[in-house]
Amino acid sequence: MDIKKIRMLLKRDEGTKLDFKQKIDALTEGGKKELAKDVSAIANSRGGRGYIIVGVEDKTKRIVGIDDYQFKEEQIQQIISSRCEPPIPVSIDFVIYQSKKIAIITIYDGGQKPYQLRENGAFCIRRGSTTDTMRKEELISCLQENLSINIETMPIINSDISSLDLNMVNRYLLNKGILVNDENRFGLMDNAGITFIERDYNKRRVTLGGLLVFSHVNSIYLPHNMIKIINKLNNNSDEVIIVQGNLLNMLDRVEEFLKEICPANYPIVAVHEAVKNAILYRDYTIFYKEIEIIVSYNSVSVISPGNLLYSNETNAHNYLKRNMWIYDKLIALDDRKRFIKSGRGFARMKKAFIKYGKVIFVDSKNDNTFKVIFPGIKNYI
């Protein structure tokens, strides 16, 4: 690693992909456990490659250096490969910097997340500059992002097929060119991932995606499938509107409400684009957050649970599409063809407000949310 890169890393603060250590104890059991935990946590955190720089005080970033006998590359490689599952690709560079020897451990994005510790099966992650154990929803999200599971086709406990709108199901299958009758309907629903048979009980359950797309009463099982609209335009008190139901119906109802409260010349179509993206790409494994729309004179915000997912491919500039199973169903069901217009949604949002201010996009890793903040309605009154 060249000196220019090292200088750049030392200017940064510790975070999810960077850790400074004064020393590493590669000989004791406790030291080996700590190293494996830190490496796996950095590897599991979102982003590209990460770094542990050894021989630097973590608070002051003062260069203290390491001794020649402190550890060798083979020791580090052996600790990581024997204690992490699957093995995490790392490399170690020893560099003389400010007349002292430091070590840079580079942790690559190996594409096999999530990594776990073999000793206790734990999955670790970085929260800012701290290493911690993954929460349940973080683990599920990580598995989904790396295509280890398809969360939309997971059955929901105690769900019942009577909650589905079978007319919507029939319309989806017919739009896919599949003829439906009483004999093949339920088999087709199982094959499409809308329902799932519990073999032990011979009971048919509805999947997460099946409820989201085809059920008007999915809030019984999925209370987090909600859009909360906070209308701050009322001088007396905030008006709160709760929208629930199947995803297409929710999208239509939000559009109607925005038309009611916003001036006729306000670019509602751009805000609706953000709501559409939130419905489609939100992280449905986050069961304690809903989509929020906050309407005020100064700004209109659309807040969606879950960060953007970015491609790891070289030179790729597009974000990845979460919930492709849902995407397929909405394309087939939406008569208005709103979901076919994929790509350049951010550019369309910006263009709609070009005369009145900036549209701000905030991908917040701390809150695990994605926010679109539009100029408020004050310029349109």
C-alpha positions, -999 to 999 in steps of 0.1 A, spaced: 0 0 0 14 34 -9 20 63 15 -7 84 -2 -34 59 6 -21 55 42 -23 93 47 -58 94 34 -69 66 58 -52 83 88 -72 115 81 -105 96 85 -122 88 118 -128 52 129 -160 38 115 -177 8 101 -149 1 76 -118 15 95 -103 6 129 -71 18 145 -52 -4 169 -21 2 190 -12 -34 189 -26 -69 182 -20 -99 205 -17 -128 180 -4 -153 206 -31 -154 233 -66 -169 229 -82 -137 239 -63 -117 213 -71 -141 186 -108 -140 194 -108 -102 194 -91 -101 160 -115 -125 144 -144 -106 158 -132 -73 145 -123 -86 111 -157 -104 107 -176 -72 119 -158 -50 93 -164 -76 66 -202 -78 74 -207 -41 75 -220 -23 44 -196 -8 19 -165 -20 1 -132 -31 16 -122 -22 51 -90 -17 70 -74 -23 104 -43 -2 109 -20 -15 136 5 7 154 -17 37 157 -34 50 188 -72 49 182 -80 82 199 -51 104 190 -40 86 158 -5 90 170 19 67 152 34 43 179 46 16 155 49 -22 161 78 -45 169 91 -69 143 83 -99 165 48 -88 174 31 -109 146 36 -122 111 13 -122 81 10 -160 83 -3 -158 118 -30 -133 109 -41 -153 79 -42 -185 100 -63 -169 127 -89 -155 103 -92 -186 81 -95 -209 111 -119 -188 131 -143 -172 105 -169 -190 84 -166 -188 55 -129 -176 55 -126 -139 50 -102 -127 23 -76 -104 39 -41 -91 31 -14 -75 53 10 -48 43 39 -37 66 50 -2 59 75 23 74 56 55 81 71 84 100 101 62 107 80 36 124 67 2 112 29 -1 110 7 -29 96 -24 -24 74 -48 -53 73 -71 -50 43 -104 -68 46 -120 -75 12 -156 -77 3 -156 -114 -6 -193 -116 -16 -201 -143 9 -217 -123 37 -227 -128 64 -195 -141 80 -198 -158 114 -174 -168 141 -168 -206 142 -163 -207 180 -198 -195 190 -217 -190 157 -220 -153 163 -225 -128 134 -208 -95 142 -212 -60 127 -197 -25 133 -219 2 148 -198 33 141 -164 25 157 -178 -2 179 -179 -40 172 -212 -56 182 -234 -87 176 -259 -85 147 -295 -81 156 -321 -104 141 -333 -80 115 -297 -71 105 -289 -107 99 -321 -113 79 -314 -82 58 -278 -93 52 -289 -128 41 -315 -112 18 -290 -88 2 -265 -115 -6 -292 -137 -21 -289 -164 6 -327 -161 13 -357 -146 -4 -375 -129 24 -407 -123 3 -414 -160 -1 -410 -168 36 -444 -179 52 -460 -157 79 -469 -176 110 -507 -180 116 -515 -163 83 -545 -177 65 -554 -179 28 -587 -163 35 -569 -130 38 -560 -130 1 -579 -112 -26 -582 -142 -50 -594 -119 -78 -560 -101 -77 -542 -134 -77 -562 -146 -107 -555 -113 -125 -518 -116 -119 -516 -152 -132 -537 -143 -162 -515 -113 -170 -486 -138 -169 -504 -159 -195 -513 -186 -171 -549 -201 -173 -564 -205 -138 -592 -229 -127 -604 -244 -95 -581 -274 -98 -548 -256 -104 -553 -223 -86 -537 -233 -52 -508 -252 -68 -500 -222 -90 -501 -199 -59 -476 -223 -41 -453 -223 -72 -454 -185 -75 -444 -181 -39 -477 -165 -29 -485 -193 -5 -465 -220 13 -476 -255 25 -465 -265 60 -458 -301 53 -460 -312 90 -495 -298 94 -506 -298 58 -516 -262 63 -513 -235 36 -498 -202 49 -494 -169 30 -459 -156 24 -447 -121 33 -448 -110 -4 -482 -127 -9 -497 -106 19 -480 -73 9 -492 -76 -27 -525 -95 -26 -541 -88 8 -562 -58 18 -560 -68 54 -523 -76 57 -520 -53 87 -533 -81 109 -501 -100 103 -478 -71 91 -485 -40 112 -453 -24 99 -466 -23 64 -479 12 69 -474 47 55 -478 74 81 -485 108 67 -479 138 90 -496 169 77 -480 200 93 -499 225 71 -527 227 97 -521 257 119 -537 242 150 -522 207 152 -505 181 131 -528 158 112 -517 122 111 -531 98 84 -524 61 85 -525 42 52 -525 4 51 -536 -23 27 -521 -39 -3 -492 -21 -19 -510 -8 -50 -539 5 -30 -516 22 -5 -499 40 -34 -532 52 -49 -545 65 -15 -513 84 -8 -515 101 -42 -551 111 -35 -543 126 -1 -513 146 -14 -535 161 -41 -560 171 -14 -535 190 8 -509 203 -17 -513 233 -41 -524 223 -76 -491 234 -91 -469 215 -66 -450 186 -84 -468 158 -66 -457 134 -93 -421 137 -80 -431 130 -44 -452 102 -56 -421 87 -74 -403 87 -40 -433 70 -23 -434 44 -51 -397 37 -46 -402 35 -8 -431 10 -12 -410 -11 -36 -375 -10 -21 -380 -6 16 -366 -32 39 -396 -53 50 -374 -72 75 -374 -41 97 -405 -48 116 -404 -17 139 -405 11 113 -430 23 88 -427 46 58 -432 82 68 -443 112 47 -439 146 64 -455 176 47 -447 211 58 -443 246 43 -405 243 42 -401 207 31 -418 175 21 -399 143 33 -403 107 23 -385 84 48 -381 47 40 -368 19 63 -335 4 50 -304 18 33 -298 17 -4 -281 -14 -17 -252 -7 -39 -236 -30 -65 -201 -43 -57 -193 -46 -93 -164 -25 -106 -176 7 -123 -212 0 -113 -230 33 -104 -265 20 -99 -281 8 -67 -294 -27 -64 -332 -34 -64 -344 -50 -32 -376 -70 -33 -375 -82 -69 -403 -107 -63 -426 -79 -53 -414 -58 -83 -425 -86 -107 -459 -88 -92 -465 -50 -92 -454 -47 -129 -481 -73 -138 -509 -58 -117 -505 -21 -121 -527 -9 -149 -511 25 -148 -477 10 -156 -460 31 -129 -434 4 -121 -422 -1 -157 -405 33 -156 -375 20 -138 -342 39 -137 -334 77 -135 -361 82 -108 -337 104 -89 -331 126 -120 -368 130 -125 -373 141 -89 -346 167 -92 -359 180 -125 -394 185 -112 -381 210 -86 -353 226 -106 -368 261 -103 -375 261 -66 -347 244 -49 -327 212 -44 -340 177 -38 -318 161 -11 -311 123 -8 -299 110 25 -288 74 28 -284 72 66 -265 42 79 -270 53 115 -308 53 112 -309 26 86 -332 47 65 -333 64 31 -348 99 30 -358 121 1 -363 157 11 -382 180 -13 -386 217 -12 -418 226 7 -450 241 -6 -443 277 4 -430 286 -31 -462 272 -47 -488 291 -27 
